[in-house]
């Protein structure tokens, strides 16, 4: 499947400020069942951006928008081609070994309830366990838009029994890590036929010695299909955030994100 993606992030600030630093994880990788044919990032300061590949394999651009700033728009767009791998990303060769993704974070630390849930579905082999975890999270946590926020933890969402894709992924990761299985958070794009549906999506990947990394989308109860494209990965939602930064100055901000995914007929 080939599709065009346009990912736009708009910031509006209450007061102008002179200095900010933004880390952009807005470049999808080629590999693991996808090819990026073209990709452009347009952002204030992108011409002078420093770029590096982090330990998780993400290409990061660090931009410093010229001040004073009262509003800022960051746009990434391009053409991605995906193939059907049954959700298997494989051995993609990042610098960080899989064991790094056993590390717990505040957002992905399991409490007694998640531990007991994970142990209750554990099977004789790792792959069967992971599919059971995905089905279990999907069945126990209802998808409800705006029921949680960016800082909601796996424990909080599991206790509430509702959340969005971020929460399903972080609960799955917390449970997998409790069982000694490396798990990581993935942010990316999902092509959907319904134009009113969200095209920016998140899911989890877990590691097996036989197949490498495998995707599990507990929000939808399936492994990723060719309608999914990977953007960035990390220990949790914050670590894989497409845009993350700091600024000097007081005042509030308004953030708007719009993602359009359109299938190509080429």
N, C-alpha and C positions, 0 to 999 in steps of 0.2 A: 504494500500500500504506500502511495506517495501522498503527502499532504503539506500544505502551506501552514505555517504558524506565524501569528503575530501576537507578541506578548508585550503589553504596554503597562507601565507603572507610572502613575501621576502622583506627585507630592505637591501640596499647597501648604504654606507655612503662615502662621499668624504674624510673625515678625521676620524681617530679613536677617540673615546671618552671613558671616564672612567665610567660614571654613567648615568643610565636611569631608569625610572620607567614606566612600561606598565600595564594598566588595561585591562584584557582580558574578554570580554563578549562573550565567545566562547563555552558555555555549554547550549545546548537547554534544555528547561524544559519538564518534563513529566506532562501531563495534557492538558485539553482543546482540546481533540481529537488527541493527539499524545503520544507515548510511546518511550522513549529512551532506547534501549536495551543495548547498549554499547557505550562508548565515551571516547576518549583519547586526551589529549592536550600535545603536545611536543613543548617546548619553552625553551630558555636559562633562567635558574633560576627557572623553574617550580617546581623543587623538594623542594625548600624553600619558595614557594609562600604563601602569606597570602590569605585567601579566606573569602568572606562574601556575603550575599544576600542583594542587595540594595533595596531601597524603592519601586522599580518598579517590584521586584520579580526576577531580574536577578542574577544568580550566577557569581560573579566576582573573578578572580584570579589576584593578584597584583604581578608582577614579577620584579626582579631587575637583569638584565643580568650582568654577571661578565665581567669587562673590562680588557684591552681595546677592543672595539668593532668596527669592520669595516664592518660587515655584520651580519644579523640576520634572522633566519627563524622560523616562528611560524606555527605549523600545528595542526589542529583539525580534527578528523575523527571518524566515528562511524556508527551505524545502528539505523535508526529511523523508526517507524511504525506509520502510520497515518490512520485515519478513516474519513468518510464523515459526517460532522456535519452541512453542509450547511453554513459554514463560522462562525458558532457560537462557540466562545471560552468559554463563560459562565462566571460564578462567580468563579474566580480562587484564590481569597483570598489573594492578595498581601497586604502588609502593607499600601501602599498608597491608600486612598479612591479615587473613580472616580473623585471627584471634583478637585483633584490635576491636572488632565489633561485638565482643563479649562485654565490653566496658559499659557499665550502667551510667546513665545521666539522670538528673532530677526528673526529667520528663518520661524516662523509660525504666524507672526502678519499679520492680514488682513488689506489691504488698502480699499479705497472706492470701487474699482472695484470688489474685492473679496466679500466685504460685500453685494454689490448690486446683485452679482451673487447668493450668498447664499440665500438672501431674495427672489429672483425671483423663486427659485425652491422649497422653503419651502412648505411642505404639511401639512395636518391636523394632522398627527401623526409622531412620531420621526423616526420610521423604514422606512416609505415611504419617508420621507425627506432625510434620509441617502442614500437610493438607488438612489434618484434623484440627490443628490450631486455627487455620484460616476459616474453616467451616464453623468452628465454635465461636470465634469472635464475631463472625457475620451473623450468627444466630442470636447471640446474647446482647449485641450493641446495635440499637436501631439507628439508621441514618436520619438525622434531623438537622436541616440547615440552620445555622446560627444558634445551635444549642450549646456550643462551646466557643472558646476563643483561642488565640494563638498560644497562650500560656498554659492551657489546660494540660494536665499530666495524664499518663495512662491510667494511674490509680483513680483519678477523679472521674474520667470518662467511663471506666469500667464500673465504678460504683453507681454512677448515674444511669448506666444502661443506654446511653445515647451519645451521639457525636457525629463528626464528619470524617472525611477520609484520613485527615491527620491523626485523629484519635484511634481509628481502626488500625492504622499502621503502627502507631506507638504501642498499643496494647499487644499486638502480635509480636513486636520486637521484644517487649518486656518479658512476655511468656517464653519466647524462644531462648532468650539469653538465660533465663532461669533454668532451662533444661540443658544448658551448655552448648547451645547452637548459635553461632554468630548470626546476628541480624542487623540490617541497616535500613535506614529511611531513604526513600527515593521520591524525588519530586519530578514531575514531567507533564506530558500532555496526553489527552485522551480525545480521540476523534469520536464524536457522537452525532447521530443522525438528527436528534432533536436540537435545534439551534438555541433553545432556551436553557439547555443543560450546561453545566460548568465544563470547560475544556482544560482548565488547569487542575491537575490531579496529583495525588500522592498514594504510594503503596509501600510495601516492604519487600526486601530481598533477604533470603537466608542461604547459608552456605552448606553444601554437602561435598564430601571428598570425591564422590563419583561424578557429579555434574557441575560443580562450581556453584556460582550464584544463580538462584532461581527466584523469580518474582512471585509475590502472593498479594493479591488485592482483596483484603478482607472486607472492604466496604462493599464491593460488588460480588464477593464470593467466588472469584475466578482468578486464575493465573493470567498475566498480561497476554494480550493477543496482538496482532499487527496494528490494532487501533491505538496502541500505547507507544509513546516515545519517551525515553529517559532523558532527563536534563541534568540532574545533580544528585549526589547521595551524601549521607553523613550519618552520624550517630543518632540524630533525632531531627525533628523538624527545624529547629533553629540552626543546626549545623549545615543543613542542606538548603537553607533559604536562598531563593534566586537573587534577592537584593538584601543586603544587610550592611549597616554602617552606623557612624556616629557623626554628630554635628556639635559645634560650639555655639551656644546661644540659647536664650529662653524662648518660651512660647510653644504652642501646640502645633500639630500638623494633621492634615487630612490626607489619607492614603486611598487611592483607587487603583484597582488592578483589573485589566480587561484582557482576556485571552480569546483569540479566534483561531480555530483549527478548521481548515477547509480542505477537502480531498481534491487532489490534483488529477486531471484527466490525461496528463502527459503519458 
